[in-house]
Amino acid sequence: MTTITDHPSHWPEAVVDTYDGTLDLLPELAGPAFASLVEACELLATAYALDEVATAAGHTSTGSMGQVVLHPAVTEARLVRTAAASILSKLVPPTSRAQRMARGRHGGTR
């Protein structure tokens, strides 16, 4: 088992909870799987930082023609959360028949 005893200072509490919770479920996590967990946590930390940028800008930006558009950080935060969720879904086994079936339908591992 590999662990980070001191979480990176840029990880918000929710990211620390994800990290600790995953290790509680999978205490034997090591090697590439552990590296994947850390990568997912880094992506989540990035998403939280992007949320702060978007919030500070009122979630809007000015487009090339002067129109009000959704701030790009909103979209980027969603994309990195999706990437993190994909990594985490491969680490944590499904806990119910419904989850296993859904992963099978959507190309995930069973």
Residue, then its C-alpha position, 0 to 999 in steps of 0.5 A: m500500500t502507498t499513501i500520502t501522509d500529508h495531503p498537498s496543501h492545494w487540495p480542498e477538503a472535498v479532494v482530501d475526502t475523496y482520497d481518504g475515502t478511496l483508500d478506506l475502500l481500497p487499502e491495498l491500492a499501490g503502484p499504477a492504481f495509486a498513481s491514478l488515484v493521485e492523478a484523479c485528486e489532482l484533477l479534482a483540485t484543478a476543477y475546484a480552482l477553476d470553479e473559483v476563477a469562474t465564480a470570481a468572474g460571475h460565471t460569464s465572460t465577454g465573447s469575441m463579438g462583445q456578447v456575454v458567454l459562459h466563462p471558459a473555466v466553467t466548461e474546463a471544470r466540468l471536463v476535468r471532473t469528468a476525467a477524474a470521475s472516469i479514473l475513479s470509476k475504474l478504481v472503485p468496484p461497483t457496489s450494486r447490480a444496477q451499478r454493474m449493469a450501468r457500467g456495462r451499458h456505458g463501456g465501463t468495467r464490470 
